[in-house]
Amino acid sequence: MKPEKTNRFICTEISGGAFAATQQRVLVDRKTGVNYLWTSAGYAGGLTVLVDAEGRPIVTPVPRDEE
């Protein structure tokens, strides 16, 4: 079975340019609305869920036309 190719994530914010030493991106999952922070520096990178003050995941409503 071949996985279906989808654009599951929306990039809502980018800081650092294409050639910057470090970059940060906020990604929103189109299915769940959960926000993630992707940070990269050189050949290293990391992904984490963004949470509010109570430790709950930050969820952004995704418009129907974005699904």
Residue pairs with C-beta under 8 A, 6 or more apart in sequence:
7 30
8 29
8 30
8 31
9 27
9 28
9 29
9 30
9 36
10 27
10 28
10 30
10 62
10 66
11 25
11 26
11 27
12 26
12 27
12 28
12 35
12 60
13 24
13 25
13 26
14 23
14 24
14 25
15 23
15 24
15 25
16 22
16 23
16 24
17 23
21 41
21 42
22 39
22 40
22 41
23 39
23 40
23 41
24 37
24 38
24 39
25 37
25 38
25 39
26 35
26 36
26 37
26 38
26 50
27 35
27 36
27 37
27 38
28 34
28 35
28 36
28 60
28 62
29 35
29 36
30 62
30 66
30 67
31 62
31 67
32 59
33 59
33 60
33 61
33 62
34 49
34 57
34 58
34 59
35 49
35 50
35 57
35 58
35 59
35 60
36 47
36 48
36 49
36 50
37 47
37 48
37 49
37 50
38 45
38 46
38 47
39 45
39 46
40 46
49 57
49 58
50 57
50 58
51 57
51 58
52 58
